[in-house]
């Protein structure tokens, strides 16, 4: 053991002496890129292998009753794996990355480098209606965090390594390096600086290159551009953006509502029961909800929407306009229920693929209906499906740039770049009116635990209450005389004295300036008592309040010192000057290039 430690320490010292930190970060970003790409390839192949084994012999002309069984088995097995082998909550991967960045100094547990891959491959392979992207982002981020931790990098570099891993995960699974880079900027909210840009690019490009080597140079979805975009269609593109914004809002609100319902059920068995019923019935009724749904996206982008009804009760009327329109509308309506019940019932997966899927269906249905009602100009349903993918992703994730570039890189649809930009911008603007945070960030934002691009808020999030509480104030009791008070003052270097009762409850304050005119009058020492000249504090700070809330209280009261209490009991004081000093120290570290 000692020999091992000695080797390890010598390696760290050799690195420190021979490789500059900036150069070493580039080396680490390359390693992280390869690791995340390999994890992405393993995950994709595991999912496709399981799906192929289970559904190869399914009939396309009639309903397949195994759709009622497979998803239930999937969430049951993944639930058992997480509960009894992992013994840790690995759901909401992107949210957990954001939490690690803001609250855990960018440290992720070692098991996160593989547990999400195993759990999500079982969940999705058996039909869980979620995406593999959030688990692979979580896996990539964990690889980055643990590689950085192994070499004892500081929290600032660990944050960058987490971003590199996440970017590589997206780039590796989608072969979309630009989208990977933009994901870290818009979703993880890591600033693009002269220090961060090269590592992020290296990780993204490395992961995409590895993916190209093993899966070929073709885009994720085949898309043939046959209907050139014309300026006359711009009003309809803007309308599609608004439509996608409201679809994004529906998906976000529905997911939150269903997660709340599952959270209130208490026992895992109840959650599994409800999730199993909703998921199996949804997939049996609408087979395109099975798994990630990428085959359904392929049908839409290749003008084969009638193939969506394969293996369903709707197959007999696949060429009927209204049946197909109803089928698509039900998919859009129930996708949120299928996704939430997959995760709520015990499965592991993300909302990345569901937002792409939902956007594709929404864009196609939008053009499909307008064409049926003879709008003045024909709208290409597959083009609008492509735009819908960018629109809903931009809205759900509050990431318009990533929505634009990911859609273009996924399909090769760069010829539609202008309408993609219009739809993404309008959709993002629409949902922003109703929801200020993305589906990933809103949980942390409500608790004041979210780092953002707003430097002040970001630094205040990094500051902890425990680090700024001062406890060297001498306490006094309300029954103490002025004479006893003077003795306490002689031992203190503070000009504020908290007044507490025998149970430690804060009753008020004594300010030295308020008693300066009487403290040198011995004739009052036995006649005046603390209860007579104590005052109430302008406000009290509760232990656990966010620093942003604390600063708001300081601004409202114009105070420079405020007492901190826990359930009414005195703990200490927080001073504005102490916060400012800590703020300056953290800001220098946080912003360092």
Secondary structure, DSSP 8 states (H G I E B T S, - for coil): -HHHHHHHHHHHHHHHHHS-HHHHHHHHHHHHHHHHHHHHHHHHHHHHHHHHHHHTT--SSS--GGGGTHHHHHHHHHHHIIIIII-S---SHHHHHHHHHHHSTT---GGGGTHHHHHHHHHHHTT-SSBSHHHHHHHHHHHHHHHHHHTT--HHHHHHHHHHHHHHHHHHHHT-HHHHHHHHHHTS-----TTHHHHHHHHHHHHHHHHHHHH-SS-SS-----S---GGGHHHHHHHHHHHHHHHHHHHHHHHHHHHHHHHT-SHHHHHHHHHHHHHHHHHH-GGGSTT-HHHHHHHHTT-GGGGGTTSTTGGGTT-HHHHHHHHHHHHHHHHHHHHHHHHTT---BSHHHHHHHHHHHHHHHHHHHHHTT-SS---HHHHHHHHHHHHHHHHHT-HHHHHHHHHHHHT-GGGHHHHHHHHHHHHHHHHHH-SS-TTTHHHHHTT----S-HHHHHHHH--HHHHEE-----B-TT-BHHHHHHHHHH-S-SEEEEE-TT-BEEEEEEHHHHTTTTT-GGGTTT-BHHHH-B--S-EEETT--HHHHHHHHHHHT-SEEEEEETTEEEEEEEHHHHHHHHHHHHHHHH--
